[in-house]
Amino acid sequence: MGLFDKFRKKVQKAASEVNPDEISAEEDSEEAKKAMDIRDSGDSKIDTIDEPEWEEFDDDVDLELPKQNDDEWDEWDEEEDYVLPTKLSRKEKKILAAAAKKDLAKKKAAEKELKKRGGKEVAKLAGSKVNLHMMRTTTGRQLVEVKSSPTGSKGTIDDGRIKIDLGGGVVESGGRVIKPSEALDNLIEELEWIMLESDISSDAVTEVMAVLKRNLIGQRLRKGADISKVLEASLKRALRGILEAGYWDFFESIEKFVEKGDKPVVIMFVGVNGTGKTTTVAKIANLLQKRNISVIAAAGDTFRAGAIEQLETHCDRLNIRCISSQRGGDSAAVARDAVESAKAKDIDVVLVDTAGRMQNKANLMAELEKVRRVTNPHLTLFVGDALAGNDAVDQAKNFQEMLKFDGAVLTKLDTDAKGGAGLSIAHSTGRPIVLCGVGQEYDDLMQFNPDWLLQQLFE
C-alpha cells in the first residue's frame, strides 16, 4: 500500500468529519482577511494556539534591542517608508534576538563550509534563481543537467529550496479562504506521520510540511475542492522538486567528458560497508562498455577480506582490466596506478572502488581523502542502501560533510524498501540521486527517475 493510499483513507475520513467552516472562511469575513494578511506577510510560523510556548528561552537573560544613535538620522533616505518604533514586550525582544542569532549562525556555518572545501562563492546571473554550483562537480567540471518537462500552474510558489504548486485546487478570486485552524493542523499532522512511516527523514518532513502549511493559509479554495486532494497533489509536486534539484545525467556527463578529451574520466565510489559499492562498480562498467566507452577498474578496497577477489571476478566476466595489489596495500597507490595505466593505454574511464568506511571514523575518512587527492576524480559517488532507511540518510550527510560527493547511487530498490531514503538523501545533502540498483544482474542499474520513486511511494 503506497503512502497516499494510507493518507487518502485516513485523511478522507478525517475530512468528512470536518465542517467546512472549521478549515475555511467566507472571503469577506474577518477570519478570511486575517488569513490573507498572514499569507501576504510571509510569516514563517503560524500558531493556531493563542499563547505560544516560551520554554526554550532563558528567562534569566534580558535581551535588549540595539539603541538608535540620533546622529544617524540624516543618513536616511526620505523616499523610503518607515515604520515608527513600537515598544516591544520582553518576549517579543527575545523572539527577535533569537531569530537574529539563528540567521547569523546559519550564515557563519555556510561560510565555514565553503572555506573548508576550498570553494568560492559564485554570483547568480541577473534575474537567475539557479545556483551555479549545482551543475558542477566538486572538482569544478560541468555536468549535463536532466531537462524535466515544465510543470506548475498559477498556484506555483517558489519558497526557497521547496517549490509548492497548489494546482487547480486554488483560485485567484472567489471561493472560501483557508484559515489557520485545528482541523487543518490535524490533517497535516496525519500526513506527517504517514511520511515518516515511509522512511522520509524528519528534517525533510518538517520543512516540506511547514512550507506547505505556510502557503496554504490565505489561499482561496475552489468551490467543491477537497482539501485532502489539494494537500496530496501539492505534496507530490514539492517532493518532485526536491528530487529534481541539481539532477544531472550520469551517462551523458561521462560521454561529454570523453568527447572533450578530458580523460581518463575518474569515478570514485564511497560509502559504508555492505552497501554494494563493488557490485555497483561492475554494473557501471558493463553499461559503459555497451556505450562503447572503454573502462578499467581499481581495487581500492584493500581492507575487506575478499574484496579484491570479488572485483577481479567481476572484471574477468566483463573482460576488463582490474588494477589491484595485495590485501592491506595502499589504496591511493592502487588508484594512482590505475589512472596512469589508463593514460598509457588510452582508456576512457577509471572506476575506483574503495573500502567501506564508517562515517564517524575521522582517520578512515582521511584515507579516502588521500585517494581523492591523488586521483582528482571527475566524480565522487556515494553508494547508499535503500533498506537502511534513515541510517542511509545519516551516512550520506556525514560523508557529504567530511568528503563531499557529486551524487548518490541508491542500491536495492528492487526489494521492499520504502523509498523515502532516496528523497531524504537528496534533501539533506543537496546532491541528487543519479543512479539506482534494481536487481542482481549487470544490467540492473538505471539512471534515477524522480517520478519512478514517487510512484513507488504514492501508488
Secondary structure as UniProt FT lines:
FT   HELIX           3..16
FT   HELIX           20..23
FT   STRAND          24..25
FT   TURN            27..28
FT   HELIX           30..41
FT   TURN            55..56
FT   TURN            59..60
FT   HELIX           70..75
FT   TURN            78..79
FT   HELIX           90..116
FT   TURN            117..118
FT   TURN            126..127
FT   TURN            132..135
FT   TURN            138..139
FT   TURN            154..155
FT   STRAND          156..159
FT   TURN            160..161
FT   STRAND          162..165
FT   HELIX           167..169
FT   STRAND          170..171
FT   STRAND          176..178
FT   HELIX           182..197
FT   TURN            198..199
FT   HELIX           202..216
FT   TURN            217..218
FT   STRAND          220..221
FT   TURN            223..224
FT   HELIX           227..244
FT   TURN            245..246
FT   HELIX           250..259
FT   TURN            260..261
FT   STRAND          265..270
FT   TURN            273..274
FT   HELIX           277..290
FT   TURN            291..292
FT   STRAND          295..300
FT   TURN            305..306
FT   HELIX           307..318
FT   STRAND          321..323
FT   TURN            327..328
FT   HELIX           331..345
FT   STRAND          349..354
FT   TURN            359..360
FT   HELIX           362..375
FT   STRAND          379..385
FT   HELIX           386..388
FT   HELIX           390..402
FT   STRAND          407..411
FT   TURN            413..414
FT   HELIX           420..429
FT   STRAND          433..437
FT   TURN            442..443
FT   STRAND          445..447
FT   HELIX           450..458
//
